[in-house]
Amino acid sequence: MKAVLLDTEDRYRVTEIDEPVPGPGQVAVKVAYAGIQWGDTMVRDGRFPLPRPFVPGFEASGHITAVGEGVDAARIGTPVTALTTSGACAEVALAPAALALDTGGLPLRTAAGLGWGAPTAYDLINTTARVRPGESVLIHAAAGSVGTLAAQFARLAGAGRIVGVAGSPARAAYAAAFGYDRVVLRAELPAGLDGERFDVILDPVGGATRRAALEQLAAHGRLAVFGNLAPFEPVPADPGDLLMNGRSLLTYNSNLLADTHPERLADSARRALALVADGTVRVDITAEYDLEDLATAVQRLAEGTTHGKSVLRVA
């Protein structure tokens, strides 16, 4: 089958490899589209030390073509969106059966846009930070796939005010279409927030952004951390200081959740999928690439020149 390999010299190349066979608890998916996400940039840059050559891709949509031991054979032929540990940038990919979700009539292109971002955004708002009606929410990386979904989920949760942070005027203008009351530029922080305090802050950035966020929380506010887009550096948080103001520092790791409690991740993914399927929430795919163009797609994501969601057309 045709697949993209990331080799030992950090180059992507399309080649022929053997088709994988599902093991116990797995399904094989004939891939129609693969989602592109920040994890792809981290793998390329060596921040995830995975053996090379490596078939990249952590999100796929398509039809189940085979099942492993313990999986109902009736699922063969089902259209799914699947969360994978690798291999989505190929004609056939393996995924845990629990994380291959039936998509019904949802177009496979849209289904690929859900990826890890949809359950992550859903959980950040509803299970990690637990946004309550009337609360104010600040979302960093507002124009990304998680940010655009999180703003919509926050509105559904009853948030009274939603402010986004974006890296450029173009990305700020794009984010504004997803329900933000205001979008400020990262370069204008913290002055651009005019001293506003927030009940919930979502931070995938880290570093100075994370240190500032702890100070920008209102009493009883929650800072939900779910990534490190900036170079990693420790951010001290004194439990005594947090306690005095009722502030909380929370974390969310979808990869870990997939290993420890995949049923929880699947449940959130299904809830997000249902909201997309009925038109309540919008997944915005802004770029589509051919298999041969994966290097370009990942580079554009790393540079911040894309927004919303990018997908790779496989079949």
N, C-alpha and C positions, 0 to 999 in steps of 0.2 A: 504494500500500500504506500501511498505518497504521504510524507510527513516532513515537518521542519525539524532540523537538528540544530541545536546551539552547541558549537564545537569548542575545543579547548583553547581556541584563539579568539573566542567571543564573537564568532561569526555565525550568522544564520544561513543555512543552506537547505534547499528542498531536495529530498532524496527518497529512495525506495527502501522500506524496512519491512520486517515481518509483521503481519497483523496480530495484535495482542489477543490473548484468550482470557476470558473472565475467570477469576478464581472464586473461591467461596465468598458469597455475599456481594459479588460484583455483577455489573452488567457491562456489555459492550455497546457503545453508541456509535452509529454511523453519523459522523459529524456533518451538520449543515453549516453551522456558524460557530466560531469560537470567540468568546469575549476577551478583550484586552484590558488588563488592570494593572495597578501599581506593582503587584508582585512580580510581573514580568520584567519591570525595570530592575527590581532588586536581584532577581536571578541573573539577569544579564551582567549586572555590575558586581556580582560576586558577594552580595550581602546575604544571600542564602547559599551556603557552600554545598551545592548539589553536584554529584559526579557528572562529568562531561564525557562523551556527547550526551545531550539531554533533549528530550522532546518537550518543548515548553507548552504552556497553555493550561489554565486552571478552571476554565468555564467553557461549557459546550452545550449546544442544542442539536437535536437530531432525533433519530429513531433507534430504539433498542433493537439490536440484531441478534444478540445471544445473551444468555444468563449463566451465572455460575451456580455452584451447589448451594442449595438453600433459598434460591430465588424462584419465585413463581414463573414458570415458563409462559404463562398467559400474558406476561408483560412484553414479550417479543412483538415488535411492531408499534409499540406505544411511542408517541412523540413526547420527548422529555427535555427539560433543562437540567444540566448535571454539573455538580461541583466536583472537581477532580484534584488529585495531588500532583498531576502532570499530564502531558500527552494530548491536550485538547487540540493542538495545532497539527492535526493529522486526520486522515480519512476515517479512522476508527479510534476511539478512545475508551479507556476503562474508567468506571466510576463506582463508588459504593452504591449499592442498590438503594439504600436509605436516603441518599443525596441525589438521586435521579428522580426528579419530580414530574409527574404527568402535567402536561401543559394544555390538554384539551384542544380548543380551537385557536389558542393564541399563536400568532405567526412565529415560526422558529427564529426569525431574525430578531423579533422583539424579545423572545424568550432568552436568547443569548445575552441580551442586554441586562438581564436581571443579575446573573452571576452571583458572586460573593457580596457585591455591593448592596443588593436588595435586602437580604436578611440582616446584614450588618446595620444598615440604616434603620430598619424596623426595630431591631433589638436595642440599639442605642437610645432610641426615643421611648420605647415601650417597656423594656425590661431592665435596662441598665440605669439610665437616668430617670426613668419613669416620669415623663413630663406630665404635669397636671394642668387642668383648665386654668387659663389666665396667666400662666407662667411665661417668663421671657427666656428666649433661647438664642445663644450665639453659636454659629456654625462656621468653623474654619474650613478652607478648601470648598467654598460654597458652590463653585461651578463644576465640581467633579461629580462622578456618578453617585457616590455616597451622599455628598452634600445636597444635590438636587432632589434626591429621594428623601433625605432626612427632613428637609424643609416641608415637604408635602405631608410626611407622617406626623411631624410636629403640629401642623395645622389641624390634621384630623384628630390629634390628641387634645386639641383645645388650647394650644399655646396662644397667649394674648399678643405677643410680639416676637418676631423672628428676625434676627439680624445676621447677615452673612459677611464673611471676609473673603476677598478674592485677590489674586495676584496682579491683575491688570485691569484697566478700564473695560477692555473687551470682555473679559471673563466676568466682571461685575455686571455689565449690561446683560450678558447671557443669563447669569444666575437670577437676576431680578424677575425673570419670567416664571419662577417656580414658587412664588408665594412669599418671598422675603418682603418684609416691610422696609428694609433698608439694606444696602450692601456697601461696605466700606473697603478701601484698598489696604492691603497688608502694610504697605509702606507708610500709611498714615496712622498706624497704631503706635501707642495707645491713645494719642490725642484725638483721633478720629471718632472715638467712642464717646467723647464728651463726658467722661466720668461715669457712664452708665454701668450699672451692675446687673448681673444676669443670674437667673435661677438655675439655668443649665448651660454649660459650655461643652461643645463637642470639639475635641482637638486631635487631629491626626498628624500634627506638625512637630511638636516637641520643642526642646531648646528654650530660647527666649520667649517664644509664644506661650509655652506651657507655664513658665514662671510667671508671666504677666497674667495668665488666665486665673491662677490661684488668687490673685489680688482683685480680679474683676468679678468674682463670685459674690452674689448677695448673701445675706444671712440664710443658712440652710441650703445654700447652692451646691450643685453637683458638677464636678468637672469629670467628663467621660473621655478617657484616653483610648485611642484605638489605632495608633500607628506612630511612625517617626519619619515623616517626609524630610525633615532637616537632619543633618548629621547627628548621630546619637550623642547626647551629653546628659549627665545626671541632673535631675531637678529636685533639689531638697524640698521636702514637705514635712513640717513639724506637726506631729499629731496633736500636740497641745494647742498650737495656734489654730489648727483646723477645728478642734473641739470647741474652743472659745466662741467661735462664730457659727458653729453647726455646719461647717462646710465639709464636703466629702470629695475625695479623690478616688475615682472608680476606673477600672480598666475593662476592655472588651477585646477578646482574642478569638476570632472566628475559626482560625485554623486549629487552635487547641480545642474549641468546642466541638469541632467535627470529629476529633479523636475521642474525646471523653463522653460527650452526650450528643451524638449525631441526630438523635430524634428531636432534641430541642432546636437545633439549627434548622432541621427540615421543617418543623412546625412553623417557625418564623418565616422561612422561605415560602411556604405554602400561603401563609397569610398575606405576605407581600405580593405574591403572584396573583392571588384572587383580587386584590385591589387594582392591580394593573389590568387584569383581564376584564374587569367590569368598567374600566375607564375612570375610576376614582383617582388613580395615581398614574403619572405619565413617566415612562422610560424614554429618554431622548437619545437616540443613536445618531450621532453627528458625523461619523466617518466610517466608511466600509472599505476594507482592503482585501486584495488577493493574497493567497498563501505566500507568494513570492515576495510580498511587500511587508512582512512582519517586522523586519529591522526598522523600516521607516516608521511604522505605526508605533513601535515601542519608543523610538527616539523622540517622536513628536509628543508622546505622553510625558516622557522624562523632562522635556524642555518646557512643558506647560503651554504648548501651542494648540492643544486640543482641549475640548471641554465636553461635558456630558459623557457619553459612552461610545467607544470605538469597538468595532467587531471585525473579525476576519472571515471572509467567505471561503468555505472549504469545499462544499459540494453544491 
